[in-house]
């Protein structure tokens, strides 16, 4: 794919990473073989989040069984699950003394349960090693397997997230292998089966969606029981990925934030650099007040 011809605006510039906390989290990549979506997905908030001691760990390896046109995570034949991964991630959270930890994964369509058992085992390990830490999971669609979803819900994370990513019309272009209605059903099932667990989703804007399409997605998410939302600017990771159609100004993100709150979302993070786990702890706290 061609690089976007739309010039990147000044508000998308971020500072270079650095600092003691950044170097500490970086060491977990280089020395202990752990993965974060911060690095694998080239998140623009890596400097801010790592500098404050926050990271989103990625489990089930670093190779995704799908090849979404917007995502920078490596697409390849997934490797066998590392049997020590859960213990290593739980140890890292304890070492870093995190108060709120976020965990996501590559999509593992090669696994019968999509990796659900690993998510559940991780939550159990965290409850033992870091009982004061709140736990947020950002899961794949599990191919719509409700038994796999129930395995995860039974581990009782504090937040269960699944990103809708974009509007239905763009799924065949941006999310091959995914299904908009399947993702909505997953969120709705989570809200129905475990109402005490906050549900969360997110969209990237700027891929060619229309405003009325975004409005419909927000309404669909509310109907599905989702109450926490992130809205961010899509950024093209490489020339091979889907090009950016438009850069939304910060004031437009603010308008979407207000519209989403008016629809009934308890908390909305909306801005050009916002990603799924951006200010995740604050989202959890606000969600509890709803």
Backbone as a ProteinNet text record, in pm:
[ID]
protein_1_A
[PRIMARY]
XXXXXXXXXXXXXXXXXXXXXXXXXXXXXXXXXXXXXXXXXXXXXXXXXXXXXXXXXXXXXXXXXXXXXXXXXXXXXXXXXXXXXXXXXXXXXXXXXXXXXXXXXXXXXXXXXXXXXXXXXXXXXXXXXXXXXXXXXXXXXXXXXXXXXXXXXXXXXXXXXXXXXXXXXXXXXXXXXXXXXXXXXXXXXXXXXXXXXXXXXXXXXXXXXXXXXXXXXXXXXXXXXXXXXXXXXXXXXXXXXXXXXXXXXXXXXXXXXXXXXXXXXXXXXXXXXXXXXXXXXXXXXXXXXX
[TERTIARY]
82.9	0	86	35.2	109.4	103.1	208.9	209.8	107.3	39.8	-61.2	-0.9	-72.9	-27.4	-72.7	-148.7	-196.6	-85	-50.6	59.6	20.3	111.9	84.3	90.6	-14.1	-18.7	69.3	95.1	184.2	133.3	1.2	-51.5	-24.4	28.9	61.3	208.4	283.3	423.2	432.7	520.3	538.8	685.9	711.8	849.4	921.2	1052.3	1132.7	1127.5	1122.6	1116.3	1246.5	1234.5	1352.1	1311.9	1410.6	1383.6	1400.7	1409.9	1436.9	1326.6	1200.2	1090.3	1081.3	1107.9	1108.7	1214.2	1334.5	1443.6	1413.7	1344.1	1309.4	1214.7	1109.1	1014	1079.4	1166.1	1237.4	1321.3	1374.7	1459.4	1380.7	1250	1169.4	1158	1167.6	1170.3	1303	1409.7	1541.7	1597.1	1567.6	1631.6	1540.8	1410.2	1320.9	1223.5	1234.5	1156.9	1009	966.5	824.6	790.3	661.2	615.4	513.9	514.4	408.1	350.8	220.6	159.5	208.9	257.8	314.7	421.7	508.3	616.3	572.3	504.5	468	375	287.4	192.8	236.9	360.5	416.8	326.4	284.7	194.8	265	199.3	261.5	274.2	207	212.4	316.3	403.8	500.8	583.7	629	712.8	636.7	513.3	434.2	399.4	349.3	303.2	419.2	522.5	636	705.4	711.1	774.3	702.6	571.9	494.3	478.2	544.3	540.8	420.4	358.8	241.9	275.7	232.1	254.8	140.9	115.3	15.9	89.1	87.9	158.3	79.2	151.5	90.3	130.7	31.6	58.5	30	55.9	35.9	134.1	251	352.7	341.6	418.2	418.8	383.3	326.5	290.7	140.5	75.2	-70.4	-113.9	-221	-272.2	-353.7	-384.2	-454.2	-360.4	-404.6	-319.1	-400.4	-445.6	-527.1	-444.4	-507.5	-436.2	-394.8	-438.9	-403.5	-298.9	-271.4	-199.2	-52.8	33.3	177.1	229.8	141.8	184.9	221.2	327.3	378.9	275.4	253.2	166.4	254.4	235.7	317	255.1	308.7	264	295	192.4	218.9	304.5	386.5	470.5	393.4	440.2	376.1	379	277.7	268.9	383.7	445.8	552.8	490.5	519.9	456.2	497.1	603.1	647.9	597.4	523.3	484.6	399.7	299.2	210.5	289.3	377.1	455.9	547.6	606.8	697.6	623.2	505.5	427.1	379.9	330.8	285.2	400.5	518.3	635.2	671.4	659.8	690.7	595.8	468.3	369.8	402	438.7	474.7	601.1	701.2	826.8	805.4	717.2	690.7	593.6	531.8	436.7	322.6	268.1	160.8	30.8	-41.6	-172	-283.5	-262.4	-360.2	-281.1	-305.4	-229.9	-322.7	-276	-354.6	-284.8	-364.3	-309.1	-391.1	-321.4	-386.6	-312.4	-346.8	-278.4	-287.5	-202.1	-221.8	-346.5	-405.1	-517.3	-461.9	-513.5	-465.8	-580	-614.7	-718.7	-674.7	-544.4	-492.9	-521.2	-560	-586.8	-736.4	-773.4	-916.1	-997.9	-938.9	-1011.9	-966.7	-886.5	-838.5	-743.4	-698.4	-608.5	-678.7	-806.9	-885.5	-826.3	-780.1	-725.1	-602	-523.3	-404	-443	-543.2	-592.9	-639.6	-717.4	-770.3	-657.9	-558.2	-445.9	-366.7	-353.9	-282.3	-354.7	-485.8	-562.5	-546.2	-553.2	-538	-400.1	-296.5	-161.1	-146.2	-209.3	-201.1	-272.4	-383.7	-458	-373.8	-284.9	-197.9	-77.7	-12.2	113.5	93.3	-16.8	-41.6	-188.7	-233.2	-376.3	-436.1	-355.1	-407.9	-417.1	-363.1	-360	-491.9	-554	-672.6	-628.7	-709.4	-669.3	-765.6	-708.6	-785.7	-738	-831.9	-800.9	-857.8	-778.5	-822	-810.1	-921.3	-918.5	-954.2	-911.6	-957.2	-1100.1	-1155	-1297.3	-1324.5	-1219.1	-1234.2	-1319.5	-1331.7	-1416.9	-1560.6	-1600.1	-1737.5	-1767.2	-1664.9	-1682.9	-1722.8	-1849.6	-1898	-1842.3	-1810.2	-1749.4	-1611	-1536.2	-1405	-1420.5	-1519.9	-1546.1	-1579.8	-1661.8	-1699.1	-1578.4	-1482.2	-1358.8	-1286.3	-1281.3	-1215.1	-1295.7	-1425.6	-1509.2	-1505.5	-1494.6	-1491.5	-1368	-1262.4	-1141.8	-1160.1	-1268	-1308.8	-1208.1	-1173.8	-1096	-1182.4	-1120.9	-1198.2	-1259.1	-1188.1	-1238	-1215.7	-1316	-1304.3	-1323.3	-1217.6	-1223	-1211.9	-1278.8	-1263.8	-1289.5	-1192.8	-1204.8	-1283.3	-1379.6	-1457.4	-1377.4	-1283.7	-1181.1	-1230.1	-1334.1	-1378.1	-1524.3	-1575.7	-1716.7	-1734.5	-1854.8	-1876.4	-1831.8	-1854.9	-1821.6	-1673.8	-1587.9	-1443.5	-1383.6	-1465.7	-1411.8	-1340.3	-1398.4	-1334	-1201.2	-1187.2	-1062.7	-960.3	-1005.5	-912.8	-901.1	-1005.8	-1008.4	-1048.9	-978.7	-1009.9	-997.6	-1098.8	-1102.4	-1187.1	-1215.9	-1302.2	-1444	-1537	-1677.4	-1739.9	-1795	-1848.5	-1955.2	-2051.9	-2160.5	-2110.7	-2012.6	-1954.6	-1889.5	-1819.2	-1756.4	-1860.9	-1968.4	-2075.8	-2139.8	-2160.1	-2220	-2128.6	-1998.6	-1903.9	-1915.5	-1919.6	-1932.9	-2065.9	-2172.1	-2304.4	-2310.8	-2249.2	-2248.4	-2170.9	-2058.8	-1979.7	-2059.7	-2129.7	-2209.7	-2325.4	-2381.5	-2494.5	-2450.9	-2341.5	-2297.4	-2225.1	-2160.3	-2082.9	-2103.4	-2220.1	-2250.1	-2160.4	-2094.1	-2005.5	-1872.6	-1842.1	-1717.6	-1744.8	-1671	-1688.8	-1644.1	-1722.3	-1687	-1643.8	-1550.6	-1482.1	-1453.9	-1456.4	-1421.3	-1356.9	-1310.3	-1243.8	-1246.8	-1235.5	-1229.7	-1110	-1059.7	-961.1	-1031.9	-1011.1	-1075.6	-972	-1019.7	-930.7	-901.9	-973	-952.2	-1049.4	-1135.2	-1230.7	-1375	-1398.8	-1534.8	-1609.5	-1741.1	-1826.4	-1880.5	-1917	-1962.5	-2087.7	-2179.8	-2302.1	-2272.9	-2168.1	-2129.5	-2072.6	-1992.4	-1936.3	-2049	-2145.4	-2257.8	-2334	-2351.5	-2421.8	-2341.9	-2210.6	-2125.6	-2136.4	-2132.8	-2144.7	-2278.4	-2383.9	-2514.9	-2517.3	-2453.8	-2447.5	-2371.2	-2263.5	-2184.4	-2264	-2337.5	-2422.4	-2527.8	-2589.6	-2689.8	-2629.8	-2502.2	-2433	-2388.6	-2410.9	-2375.7	-2236.9	-2170	-2036	-2047	-1965.5	-1976.8	-1845.1	-1734.9	-1606.8	-1561	-1508	-1479.1	-1350.7	-1273.8	-1158.8	-1174.4	-1139.9	-1142.2	-1007.8	-938.3	-806.8	-786	-680.2	-645.3	-571.7	-616.6	-541.2	-413.7	-301.2	-171.7	-115.4	-75.3	-24.3	114.1	127.8	257.3	368.4	337.5	436.5	366.5	444.2	386.6	300.3	316.5	238.7	97.7	73.9	-53.2	-150.9	-273.1	-381	-343.2	-355.4	-318.3	-419.7	-373.5	-461.6	-540.7	-670.8	-756	-768.7	-767.4	-785.4	-731.9	-669.3	-627.8	-732.1	-796.5	-899.4	-834.5	-876.7	-820.8	-868.6	-795.1	-833.4	-975.6	-1020.6	-1155.4	-1263.9	-1236.9	-1334.6	-1341.4	-1227.9	-1228.3	-1306.2	-1295	-1370	-1520.4	-1560.2	-1702.5	-1753	-1671.8	-1711.2	-1717.8	-1628.7	-1632.7	-1764.2	-1804.2	-1928.8	-2049.7	-2047.6	-2158.8	-2167.5	-2052.2	-2051.1	-2101.5	-2060.6	-2108.7	-2259.8	-2308.7	-2453	-2530.8	-2467.6	-2533.5	-2542.8	-2453	-2458.4	-2328.5	-2218.7	-2090.2	-2050.4	-1993.3	-1954.5	-1825.4	-1735.3	-1609.4	-1560.8	-1507.4	-1459	-1323.6	-1223	-1095.3	-1095.8	-1086.7	-1096.5	-993.8	-904.2	-801.4	-711.8	-634.5	-551.8	-456.9	-400.8	-302.2	-359.1	-489.1	-551.4	-546	-511.7	-515.3	-590.2	-611.9	-700.8	-669.3	-540.8	-504.7	-459.5	-480.7	-438.2	-518.7	-447.4	-510.8	-613.3	-575.1	-667	-712.4	-621.5	-658.8	-765.9	-751.9	-852	-986.8	-982.1	-1107.4	-1177.2	-1100.5	-1158.2	-1224.3	-1156.1	-1209.1	-1336.3	-1338.4	-1458.1	-1573.2	-1539.9	-1642.2	-1711.6	-1636.6	-1695.4	-1798.4	-1784.9	-1875.6	-2008.3	-2012.1	-2132.5	-2248.6
-120.3	0	125	230.5	355	428.3	502.1	588.9	698.2	735.3	840	970.1	1034.2	1162.8	1278	1249.3	1352.5	1386	1512.5	1553.3	1541.3	1484.5	1466	1601	1637.6	1767.1	1771.8	1893.2	1913.4	1847.6	1837.1	1784.6	1633.9	1569.5	1428.1	1403.6	1510.1	1493.8	1452.2	1356.1	1307.7	1317.2	1324.7	1336.9	1202.7	1207.8	1086.6	1018.1	884.2	813.5	821.9	810.8	812.7	812.8	817.6	819.8	683.1	682.6	559.4	456.9	499.1	404	346.3	429.8	380.9	271.7	296.4	200.1	70.4	80.9	-37.7	-127.8	-68	-147.8	-201	-118.8	-162.7	-286.7	-295	-409.4	-539.5	-532.7	-653.7	-711	-625.1	-673.3	-740.6	-669.7	-713	-828.7	-830.6	-927.8	-1043.8	-1022.8	-1126	-1180	-1131.4	-1188.2	-1160.6	-1056.4	-1022.1	-929	-918.1	-833	-732.5	-612.9	-516.8	-472.2	-444.9	-392.9	-251	-185.5	-51.4	-50.7	-151.4	-159.4	-232.7	-346.1	-426.8	-353.2	-268.9	-194.7	-50.9	-16.6	116.8	226.6	212.2	310	444.4	555.5	687.4	735.7	667.9	709.9	633.4	562	478.8	559.5	677.7	760.1	802.5	851.6	899.8	786.8	675.8	567.1	496.8	463.6	395.5	487.4	614.8	709.3	718.5	689.4	692.2	553	452.9	317.4	236.1	269.8	198.1	129.4	5.8	-66	-163.8	-195.6	-295.6	-420.3	-524	-646.8	-727.6	-790.6	-873.3	-1018.2	-1105	-1245.6	-1329.8	-1458.9	-1556.5	-1535.8	-1481.1	-1461	-1327.2	-1311.3	-1184.4	-1200.1	-1316.8	-1342.9	-1366.3	-1286	-1289.4	-1378.8	-1454.1	-1541.9	-1465.9	-1339.3	-1255.7	-1146.8	-1079.2	-979.4	-854.1	-785.1	-665.5	-555.1	-482.4	-385	-259.3	-244.3	-125	-154.3	-282.2	-321.4	-353.4	-307.4	-325.9	-452.3	-525.4	-649.9	-751.7	-827.2	-922.7	-1028.7	-1048.7	-1157.1	-1271.3	-1388.8	-1504.6	-1627.5	-1742.6	-1865.1	-1854.7	-1855.2	-1841.4	-1955.3	-1922.6	-2022	-2089.4	-2204.5	-2267.7	-2173.6	-2183.5	-2096.5	-2126.4	-2022.1	-2034.2	-2071.3	-2188.7	-2229.9	-2144.5	-2064.8	-1979.1	-1835.1	-1807.3	-1669.6	-1607.7	-1679.6	-1625.9	-1588.3	-1676.5	-1648.2	-1528.3	-1516.3	-1405.2	-1272.1	-1271.3	-1147.5	-1108.9	-1205.8	-1177.3	-1125.7	-1181.3	-1134.9	-992	-960	-824.4	-722.8	-756	-665.5	-642.3	-749.4	-736.2	-652.7	-676.7	-601.5	-452.7	-423.1	-283.4	-215.8	-295	-242.9	-164.9	-222.8	-156.6	-157.4	-46.9	-38.8	-83.1	-64.2	-104.8	-160	-283.7	-348	-389.3	-370.7	-402.2	-514.1	-610.3	-725.2	-751.6	-764.9	-798.6	-916.5	-952.7	-1063.8	-1048.7	-1122.3	-1142.2	-1228.3	-1230.3	-1320	-1458.4	-1558.8	-1696	-1785.6	-1771.6	-1856.5	-2002.5	-2026.7	-2164.1	-2241.1	-2171.4	-2237.1	-2265.8	-2381.4	-2416.6	-2314.1	-2254.3	-2156	-2013.6	-1992.8	-1859.2	-1800.4	-1881.8	-1833.5	-1798.2	-1830.3	-1792.5	-1848.5	-1972.1	-2033.5	-1958.2	-1904.5	-1828.4	-1696.9	-1630.1	-1507.7	-1537.9	-1645.4	-1680.4	-1716.3	-1789.2	-1826.9	-1704.2	-1607.1	-1485	-1406.3	-1392.4	-1320.2	-1388.9	-1521.7	-1595.8	-1571.1	-1570.3	-1546	-1404.7	-1309.8	-1170.8	-1150.1	-1218.1	-1203	-1252.5	-1347.3	-1399	-1307.2	-1266.1	-1192	-1042.1	-989	-844.5	-820.7	-859.2	-853.4	-714	-610.3	-473.5	-416.2	-486.2	-436.1	-467.6	-366.9	-392.5	-442.4	-530.3	-603.3	-572.9	-530.5	-502.9	-594.2	-662.8	-749.7	-691.1	-690	-649.4	-772.3	-837.1	-969.9	-966.1	-1068.7	-1083.6	-1134	-1156.2	-1192.9	-1339.9	-1421.4	-1563.1	-1638.7	-1583.5	-1638.7	-1659.6	-1575.2	-1580.4	-1694.2	-1762.2	-1878.3	-1831.4	-1851.1	-1805	-1886.7	-2012.6	-2093.5	-2037.6	-1996.5	-1935.7	-1804	-1726.3	-1599.9	-1624.6	-1724	-1753.6	-1796.5	-1863.5	-1899.8	-1774.8	-1673.7	-1548.5	-1474.5	-1464.7	-1392.1	-1455.7	-1587.9	-1657.6	-1621.8	-1574.3	-1532.4	-1395.7	-1326.9	-1199.7	-1086.5	-1049.9	-926.9	-807.1	-692.8	-573.7	-506.9	-514.7	-460.8	-564.5	-582.6	-671	-584.5	-569.6	-487.1	-569.2	-522	-577.7	-463.5	-433.6	-317.3	-346.8	-261.1	-270.5	-215.8	-126.1	-72	27.1	-8.7	79.3	51	117	103.1	-22.3	-79.3	-205.8	-202.6	-91.7	-82.8	-106	-72.5	-82	-213.1	-302.9	-427.8	-511.8	-525	-608.6	-548.3	-417.2	-350.8	-355	-328.8	-311.6	-432.4	-514	-620.6	-755	-799.9	-929.4	-1039.4	-1124.4	-1230.2	-1193.8	-1064.9	-1019.2	-997.8	-983	-962.4	-864.5	-757.1	-650.2	-703.2	-775.9	-825.6	-927.4	-1006	-1101.7	-1029.1	-919.7	-841.7	-779.6	-729	-672.7	-779.3	-897.2	-1006	-1044.9	-1042.5	-1075.4	-976.2	-846.7	-744.6	-755.6	-780.1	-792.4	-913.4	-1023.2	-1143.3	-1118.9	-1048.2	-1017.9	-933.8	-832.3	-745.8	-822.1	-917.8	-995.4	-1101.4	-1170.8	-1281.7	-1236.6	-1120.5	-1072.8	-922	-879.6	-736.5	-658.7	-725.9	-655.7	-617.6	-677.9	-648	-537.3	-430.2	-320.6	-363.1	-327.2	-359.4	-232.9	-250.6	-137.3	-168.5	-64.3	-83	44.1	37.7	153.8	153.7	273.3	291.4	377.7	353.9	441.6	520	649.6	734.8	784.2	814.1	863.3	763.5	649.3	547	558	660.6	679.1	664.4	655.2	642.9	775.2	767.5	886.5	910.1	1035.3	1068.4	991.4	973.9	901.7	754.5	699.7	561.4	548.5	644.6	642.3	651.8	738.8	755.8	624.7	550.1	421.5	321.5	319.9	229.2	261.2	388.8	426.3	380.8	395.3	349.7	197.9	126.8	-19.4	-63.7	6.6	-28	-5.6	103.7	130	20.9	-17.4	-123.9	-255.4	-277.4	-400.2	-397.7	-286.4	-278.1	-223.9	-176.1	-119.5	20.2	50.2	179.9	257.3	196.8	266.8	268.5	384.2	401	479.2	437.9	516.1	547.1	669	713.7	777.2	727.6	779.8	791.4	859.1	877.7	755.4	704.3	597.7	656.5	587.5	626.7	509.8	533.6	427.9	382.2	256.6	211.6	205.6	152.3	140.6	159.8	162.5	177.6	58.2	-54	-173.1	-168.2	-72.9	-68.2	30.4	21.5	107.4	254.7	336.4	477.5	557.6	664.8	757.1	838.6	846.1	927.4	1070	1085.6	1219.4	1223.7	1334.6	1359.3	1448.3	1396.3	1472.2	1567.3	1692.9	1787.3	1755.3	1798.8	1769.9	1812.1	1925.9	1972.4	1878.4	1808.5	1712.1	1589.5	1548.9	1439.2	1478.6	1604.2	1650.8	1646.4	1681	1673.3	1530	1436.1	1295.5	1249.5	1299.5	1265.1	1309.1	1431.3	1482.7	1404.5	1369.4	1291.7	1153.8	1091.6	958.4	962.6	1063	1076.4	1098.7	1175.4	1201.5	1073.9	980.1	853.5	761.9	781.5	699	632.1	658	603.1	668.5	589.9	642.8	724.1	680.8	753.1	736	844	843.4	912.7	842.7	904.6	926	1049.9	1081	1186	1152.7	1246.1	1182.7	1262.7	1209.2	1098	1106.3	1008.4	901.2	901.8	805.1	664.8	567.9	426.9	351	221.8	142.9	153.6	150.8	149.1	285.3	390.4	523.8	567.7	604.8	645.7	542.6	415.7	306.3	305.9	340.4	340.3	444.9	563.2	667.8	624.6	553.5	503.9	406.1	318.6	221.6	293.2	390.8	462.5	539.1	601.6	673.7	578.2	461.7	363.7	313	305.1	259.8	357.3	483.8	585.9	587.6	518.5	522.3	443.9
0	0	0	-59.7	-64.5	68.1	96	213.5	194.1	301.7	292.5	241.4	149.4	97.5	183.8	289.5	379.5	478.4	489.5	576.3	722.8	802.8	944.8	1016.9	1090.4	1158.6	1283.1	1330.3	1444.6	1571.8	1588.7	1714.8	1731.8	1628.5	1639.7	1672.2	1693.8	1731	1876.7	1904.7	2041.8	2078.9	2209.3	2254.9	2246.3	2238	2234.7	2371.6	2372.5	2500.5	2577.5	2709.8	2795.5	2941.3	3030.5	3172.9	3236.6	3369.6	3443	3427	3440	3428.4	3288.2	3187.5	3049.3	3032.5	3082	3066.9	3141.7	3255	3331.2	3252.1	3196.1	3118.2	2991.4	2930.5	2811	2840.3	2960.1	2995.4	2996.4	3021.7	3020.6	2879.3	2778.1	2640.2	2609.9	2639.3	2596	2678.3	2808.3	2896.4	2937.2	2935.8	2987.6	2883.1	2759.8	2651	2654.7	2726.8	2730.6	2614.5	2587.3	2478.5	2531.8	2476.4	2503	2370.3	2371.5	2249.6	2223.4	2327.6	2312.7	2204.2	2209.8	2111.1	1985.5	2000.5	1884.6	1789.7	1843.9	1760.9	1737	1776.8	1754.4	1810.1	1935.4	1997	2014.5	1979	1991.7	2135.3	2229.8	2370	2450.9	2382	2452.8	2550.7	2510.7	2598	2722.8	2705.3	2819.5	2914.2	2859.1	2944.9	3013.8	2940	3001.4	3100.9	3069.9	3161.7	3294.3	3294.4	3418.7	3478.9	3416.8	3471.1	3430.2	3317.1	3267.9	3136.1	3120.8	2996.2	2973.3	2846.4	2811.4	2764	2845.6	2811.1	2708.5	2618.6	2514.7	2536.8	2551.1	2577.6	2453.6	2466.2	2357.9	2243.1	2276.2	2174	2105.6	1996.2	1923.8	1776.5	1740.2	1600.5	1589.9	1508.7	1497.5	1381.6	1403.6	1299.3	1194.7	1222.3	1123.9	1072.5	968.9	904.6	872.9	977.3	959.5	892.8	803.3	720.1	794.9	920.1	998.1	1104.8	1131.7	1252.8	1226.3	1316.3	1301.4	1369.6	1437.9	1501.6	1393.5	1417	1319.1	1284.4	1153.1	1106	1057.6	1118.2	1081.9	1147.2	1115.9	1181.5	1330.6	1416.4	1560.5	1613.5	1711.3	1776.1	1889.4	1935.2	2051.8	2172.3	2256.2	2373.1	2469.1	2517.9	2616.1	2750.8	2804.7	2931.7	3050.5	3034.9	3145.5	3131	3023.1	2993.6	3104.4	3150.9	3254.2	3379.2	3424.2	3544.4	3523.5	3404.8	3378	3374.7	3316	3310.5	3449.7	3526.3	3663.1	3748.8	3729.4	3804	3765.7	3637.2	3591.6	3652.9	3659.2	3719.3	3866.3	3935.7	4077.4	4094.4	4010.3	4018.9	3993.7	3898.3	3862.5	3958.7	4046.8	4147	4079.5	3973.8	3900.1	3980.2	3972.9	4038.1	3944.4	3815.2	3714.1	3595.5	3560.5	3453.7	3340	3217.4	3098.1	3021.3	2974.8	2903.7	2777.6	2667.9	2543	2482.3	2360.4	2295.8	2145	2077.1	1934.9	1918.8	1800.4	1774.6	1743.8	1813.2	1796.3	1748.8	1620.8	1563.8	1554.9	1575.6	1570.7	1698.7	1805.5	1933.5	1947.9	2000.2	2011.5	2088.5	2192.1	2273	2246.5	2143.7	2111.3	2213.6	2307.5	2412	2541.3	2552.8	2671	2800.2	2797.6	2919	2968.4	2875.6	2915.7	2981.6	2927.4	2991	3133.3	3148.9	3280.8	3378.1	3330.4	3416.7	3459.1	3369.7	3403	3511.6	3498.6	3601.1	3736.7	3737.5	3863.2	3924.7	3841.7	3892.4	3946.1	3880.1	3924.2	4057.4	4078.3	4203.1	4321.5	4296.3	4402.1	4423.7	4313.6	4325	4343.2	4288.9	4298.4	4330.7	4450.3	4482.4	4479.8	4497	4495	4354.4	4256.8	4118.4	4048.9	3988.4	3907.8	3770.5	3712	3591.8	3476.9	3366	3244.8	3132.9	3069	2956.2	2828.3	2723.8	2590.4	2502.1	2475	2414.6	2265.8	2189.8	2051.3	2049.2	1929.7	1922	1953.9	1972.1	2009	1907.7	1787.7	1681.1	1728.5	1824.6	1873.8	1969	2019.7	2107.3	2247.6	2283.3	2413.6	2529.3	2506.2	2612	2646	2543.9	2566.7	2641.5	2602	2670.8	2817.1	2845.6	2984.1	3067.1	3005	3074.3	3123	3037.4	3073.2	3179.6	3161.2	3256	3395.2	3400.2	3528.7	3610.5	3543.6	3615.9	3680.4	3646.2	3707.5	3690.5	3566.3	3548.1	3586.3	3608.6	3643.6	3521	3408.2	3281.4	3172.8	3086.9	2971.4	2846.8	2769.1	2648.9	2521.7	2419.7	2284.3	2186.5	2103.1	2015.3	1888.8	1861.8	1739.1	1620.9	1647.9	1558.5	1453.3	1375.4	1268.1	1235	1133.8	1096.2	1010.8	1006.5	934.9	788.7	720.5	577.3	550.8	646	624.3	674.6	725.3	779.8	674.4	556.4	454	409.2	421.9	384.5	497.4	619.7	731.5	822.7	832.4	933.2	873.6	774.1	714.6	818.9	824.6	925.5	1044.9	1061.2	1170.8	1118.5	1210.1	1173.4	1272.5	1221.5	1306.7	1402.2	1350.6	1435	1536.8	1499.5	1594.8	1712	1682.3	1789.1	1880.4	1822.6	1904.6	1993.4	1936.9	2015.8	2131.1	2108.5	2214.9	2329.9	2297.3	2400.6	2473.2	2397.1	2457.6	2550.4	2509.2	2593.5	2721.6	2712.4	2831.6	2929.8	2879	2965.6	3028.3	2954.7	3004.8	3105.8	3076.1	3159.4	3285.6	3278.9	3394.7	3410.5	3452.8	3460.6	3556.2	3649.1	3742.2	3678.2	3563.6	3492.5	3390.6	3398.1	3303.6	3163.6	3062.3	2924.5	2851	2760.4	2697.7	2551.3	2467.4	2327.4	2273.6	2149.8	2092.7	1941.2	1885.2	1740.1	1703	1582.9	1521.5	1411.8	1410.1	1310.2	1209.8	1088.7	984.9	875.2	875.8	773.4	657.1	661.2	552.1	594.9	724.6	777	764.1	757	755.2	896.9	924.5	1059.1	1098.8	1006.1	1041.3	1069.4	1006.7	1033.8	1175	1216.1	1351.5	1454.1	1427.9	1520.3	1538.8	1431.4	1440.1	1524	1505.5	1584.3	1733.1	1767.8	1909.4	1967	1890.5	1936.3	1952.4	1857.5	1866	1991.4	2024	2141.6	2270.8	2276.2	2392.8	2406.9	2297.2	2299.6	2346.5	2312.8	2353.3	2498.9	2568.2	2709.2	2736.7	2633.7	2651	2710.4	2812.1	2879.2	2887.6	2846.7	2841.1	2695.6	2651.8	2508.5	2487.2	2386.4	2341.4	2193.6	2157.5	2018	1988	1885.6	1852.5	1702.7	1664.7	1524.8	1470.5	1357.5	1291.5	1233.2	1257.8	1202.9	1123.3	1001	914.9	963.3	1007	1060.4	956.4	836.6	730.1	596	489.8	355.6	315.4	383.7	351.1	410	499.5	569.8	505.7	551.6	503.1	519.2	413.3	425.9	506.7	566.6	638.9	536.9	557.1	469.8	521.1	654.7	710.6	853.2	889.4	1026.3	1092.8	1196.7	1266.2	1365.6	1371.1	1468.4	1608.7	1710.8	1849.6	1884	1828.6	1862	1809.7	1700.3	1649.9	1741.3	1793.7	1890.7	2015.8	2055.6	2171.8	2145	2025.6	1990.7	1997.5	1949.2	1958.1	2104.2	2186.1	2328	2390.3	2360	2414.9	2364	2235.9	2179.3	2243.4	2264.7	2325.2	2469	2544.3	2681.7	2684.4	2589	2582.4	2552	2480.9	2449.3	2570.8	2669.1	2788.5	2828.5	2756.7	2799.9	2932.2	3022.6	3153.6	3145.4	3059.5	3043.8	2901.1	2844.7	2706.2	2700.6	2649.5	2616.3	2464.9	2422.5	2280.4	2243.7	2152.8	2111.3	2007	1934.8	1826.5	1868.5	1989.6	2032.6	2125.5	2145.3	2236	2176.1	2260.9	2224.4	2333.4	2312	2398	2546.2	2580.1	2721.4	2772.7	2694.3	2736.5	2858	2965.9	3091.7	3138.6	3127.6	3157.1	3302	3393.2	3534.4	3562.3	3501.8	3521.1	3463.6	3349.7	3290.8	3386.4	3444.1	3537.9	3655.5	3711.2	3826.3	3791	3674.2	3632.3	3603.4	3546.4	3516.8	3642.7	3751.8	3877.5	3933.6	3893.1	3945.3	3871.7	3754.4	3673.4	3733.8
[MASK]
++++++++++++++++++++++++++++++++++++++++++++++++++++++++++++++++++++++++++++++++++++++++++++++++++++++++++++++++++++++++++++++++++++++++++++++++++++++++++++++++++++++++++++++++++++++++++++++++++++++++++++++++++++++++++++++++++++++++++++++++++++++++++++++++++++++++++++++++++++++++++++++++++

